[in-house]
Amino acid sequence: MAANSELIADVVQKVLEELVQEKDRGTDEFTGIYDTVDEAVNNAVEAQKRLVVMTLERRGEIIASIRQAILDNNESLSELATQETKIGRYEDKIIENILCATKTPGVEDIRPEVISGDHGLTLLEYAHVGVIGALTPITNPTGTFIHNSISMISAGNAVVFNPHPTARETSLKIIQVIHQAIVDAGGPASLVSCVREPTLETAGQIIKHPKINMLVATGGRPVVKAVLSSGKKAIGAGAGNPPALVDETAHIRKAADSIVNGASINNNVFCTCEKEVIVVDEVADALIKFMQETGKAYLLTPEEAEKVTQLVVTPDGKLNTKYVGKDVQVILNEIGINLTEEYRLAIFEASENHPLFWLEQMMPIMPIVRVKNVQEGIRLGVEVEQGNRHTAIMHSTNVDNMTAFARAVQTTIFVKNGPSYAGIGLGGEGHTAFTIAGPTGEGLTSARTFTRQRRCTLVESFRII
Ligand code: NAD
């Protein structure tokens, strides 16, 4: 026993000495940013080995340090992300980063479980998987990094990111901030890393790399398909097209407020944002009136709606990505409408075959479709969600109607009587996630998602009753 604890103490001492040397080397040559995928992965492998021999208490300190560093650098990160990607709103990115820094679960999420019974005691632990390759979207370059880093490191892993090339500067900056926070807390360098020039090619190299143990894709359908075809354990967090269904029993003013706020946050780019409204005819006029009365939603005339559609949807029915995440003022200005700055959303009445009803528009232009009754609304809501299993929202006071839609639509997140973002913990109960794994079923991911289960069984002993 004594020999064993001496051995462990030696290993820990050696690791700590190396860490001190690493800190002395400064951050210039050791920032978690590498020229090649191979270098990033090899350093991540070493960093992860060091992390797992540290105490959980130290791991908790590293996570606390990351949270604080994000809060300290929030303004510059949000500004850089908005300027570089030209997507979303600065003030909403501030909220996104606070949410991810404070409501992403940490080390407590991997608390072990115990089964005690006639045959003794079994311990179930959530162990690290090793090095994770994470592919991140352009829409939430900061939030996804913060959430993924906190979750994956809490679980004892290192992570090599392949950020979206269009968010390169923001991603390199956030890697530096997180890296520095880790080193400052006495953690190993290179726990988070990426290549200096991320491309689709480097994404492919990460996917195939033999030392990457798990893949996580947050993005559209192609990237989810790419990781799921890799032959490795993979988590896919894909596209959504969340419908907001309003029935005749809803508190209509509250529904209107919630939809306007939920659909316009960060210019509609959160994958959870309301992307279309389906409303029972009886209350449709009231809903539209109350949406206008928020002072944030501009009602387009049919002619204006037609012009906007031609602007943001290409002739072959695809999204004109030039307008993704732009302010409503910028989009409407292109068709000669000048809106004052308090507006956050444009709404218009549409038929159910309107292209923006079916496309994941990710811009503050919102189609509203009338239906005869709630049954028709549920049928249409299920169809337009398109089997993404992502998010749906309902405004109603009829428990049977809400239960019927929730059961029929089968989404990972179902929000009742609030804005969509309540489903990711912003003004709603529960933790946050910016990697919501609908296709592979892990739901709102957290540290526990990035683990493998290990069981240890003690036969006939250690039971105390
Ligand atoms: P995207 O799929 O174009 O890009 C995501 C990442 O995958 C990028 O790093 C990109 O370089 C990489 N990539 C794309 N195709 C690839 C391929 N074939 N092989 C390897 N890598 C590939 O997505 P985006 O435009 O950046 O983000 C918007 C999409 O992401 C929307 O559909 C949105 O709903 C979705 N999203 C989902 C979640 C979620 O949690 N479910 C969160 C945020 C965004």
Boltz pocket constraint, residues with backbone or C-beta under 6 A from the ligand:
constraints:
  - pocket:
      binder: B
      contacts: [[A, 135], [A, 136], [A, 137], [A, 138], [A, 139], [A, 140], [A, 162], [A, 163], [A, 164], [A, 165], [A, 199], [A, 200], [A, 203], [A, 204], [A, 218], [A, 219], [A, 220], [A, 221], [A, 222], [A, 223], [A, 226], [A, 237], [A, 238], [A, 239], [A, 240], [A, 269], [A, 270], [A, 271], [A, 360], [A, 433], [A, 434], [A, 435], [A, 436], [A, 437], [A, 438]]
      max_distance: 6.0
